[in-house]
Amino acid sequence: MLDKLPAELQLKVLSFLRLWDLHQVQLISKSWNALFIAHQNPIHRNASYVHGLIPSPNVFLEKAIETSPRGSTDGVIDWKMFVQRKVKMENNWQGREQPSVRVLSSSGSTVHRIKIDENRGLVITTLEHGGVVVNDLDKNEVLWSLPQSHVVDYAHCEYDAGFLVFTGQTGNLEVWRLADDFDDTPGPLESQPEEEQIRASDSAGEQYQSNTSRGHFRAWALMQPPATTRASRFVYPTLIAVGQTQAFLWDIITGRLIITIDNIDGMVDGEPLGRIKYVEFNKNYVVICGSNQLRIFANRPQSTLLYHITSSSQRHVPFSVELAKLVDEQHDNAPNMVPIPLTWRKNNPMAKGAPKSFSDDHYRRALLGNDDFVAAHFSPCGSNLVCMRSTGKILLIKNIERVVRGEMALTNSAVQIDLHPDQKYITATYLAVGVGRIAVATGAGIFVISLNDGDGHFTFQRQPADSIGLLSPFPHIRICQAPCFYKRGLLRELSCLQITATALYVTWAVDDRVAEDRVTLQSMWATAIQNHLVEEEHDGDHGDVFSQDIEAAHSADLHPPLFEDHDDLLPDLQSVDSSDDEGWVGIGGITVVALDFLPV
């Protein structure tokens, strides 16, 4: 009957259908097929809108191409090609087709942290032994750098909207801005850069003179926290740094300290926050991960604690997802991205009793400690919160604002993902969150979690959930593993992982000899710390020292190695401390490797 309608009405009906439904309609008859051929542009433009690829069905193709991720629409000349490119890239992410591996060797061989600006085509790295390097993402060449003499070893860095922030020599936070973004307006009135920072800026400008100044930075500000800080985060226009008792927030444009949150480590439910692990924030909330609790504060002057989750309890979540079988080897014919079968479980969040322990052995339980929250990120839309525990478990919280306000219970809004349920002593190393996707690195592999929830994210074909999963807040989760990044020693030592709309960026050793050396180093450290702990346990009179070493070993699993008070174990290695890094030691050979999901 629909085929008797005028073409305008037929197109109106089709404008509400998704791609797989459109394909079925086209196969119904010759007349429907003829309609698709005659009107393929409006049909595919409407499909782009239905799938969230464009903000309005009235968007012109040129605008859609202009606002798409860099490289994702190369060669597109009509709406059908536009959709096809998007589908192919999504298939790469979901493991249905294969992404490609690219080595960005110009970043050097001692990379520690990575930041990516795909729109400008920039790769920004800090190095193990000091320095900042800015590279061309496409040409794989150095555009600008700062020397080792100016940047501390293992410097943590943040980047957003053309501003680069990294740890300074004295624990301050240096702020640099892309040279192309400078104009005639005055710089910050407060927190102005000091003379040494200005000299380094001028020297780098002279060293890398060019006609465009592309990728060049200039000194902008120097933020000096009133107290020692352990973690920092920058989301334009706000920079936050967190110490053990206070959090400080600055406006990056004016350089002014705008908010101080006091007493962040006060007693809640009979325990303090614990050792600072990570900080995250958005316009409404500040999230601080401590070894005992995850706490959420109001992002405003005279801030108060709004919500908290204890690390010791895992009885919050009624829905859990477990990975059925992991890829546990790397070989020449291994695919770069593999979908992993999932098992959904329904738990009873109100059940009483102690949470499941890792082992009945007292020593091992003490060594592992609580399954503390070590990282957290808001989704780009701000409605979801992704939390990572030290064992690699991922807690997904939907509608976090409603949970914090008490309008929705955590038990009705959360899903826990156990990436390696049969490997209890694997630990987490890094968490990165993009639009509709989460990247996680643990000692067992690198994983990409696609939420497929329509949250500003294109999904061509949703992962069918079983009867339990359909009841959960995230029913269409799909998880893939990247076997091209599988080597236990390197995974434990991985220092950075970034996710964008088109790629994963990982600190990795591409030389097998370097990888073997680092695995050997990991084994040396693990043996040394275990022997040291066993000796002190048998002495019987070192309770305080033993507990400190337990915490250090627990951190070592997360951020390998080296830690204070253990210099005698591996005397040739030197400890460093920088921003939210627990302390890192390296022997070189680590560069940036990209897993590229762009359609070919």
Secondary structure, 3 states (H helix, E strand, C coil): CHHHCCHHHHHHHHCCCCHHHHHHHHCCCHHHHHHHHHCHHHHHHHHHHHCCCCCCCCCCHHHHHHCCCCCCCCCCCCHHHHHHHHHHHHHHHCCCCCCEEEEEHHHCCEEEEEEEECCCCEEEEEECCCCEEEEECCCCCEEEEECCCCCCCCCCEEEECCEEEEECCCCCEEEEEEHHHCCCCCCCCCCCCCHHHHHHHHHHHHHCCCCCCCCCEEEEEEECCCCCCCEEEEECCEEEEECCCCEEEEECCCCCEEEEECCCCCCECCECCCCEEEEEECCCEEEEEECCEEEEEECCCCCCEEEEEECCCCCCCCEEEEECCCCCCCCCCCCCCEECCEEEEECCCCCCCCCCCCCCCHHHHHHHCCCCEEEEEECCCCCCEEEEECCCCEEEECCHHHHHCCCCCHHHCEEEEECCCCCCCCCEEEEEEECCEEEEEECCEEEEEECCCCCCCCCCCCCCCCCCHHHCCCCCCEEEECCCCCCHHHHHHCCCEEECCCEEEEEECCCHHHHHHHHHHHHHHHHHHHHHHHHHHHHCCCHHHHHHHHHHHHHHHHCCCCCCCCCCCCCCCCCCCECCECCCCCCCCEEEEEEECCCC
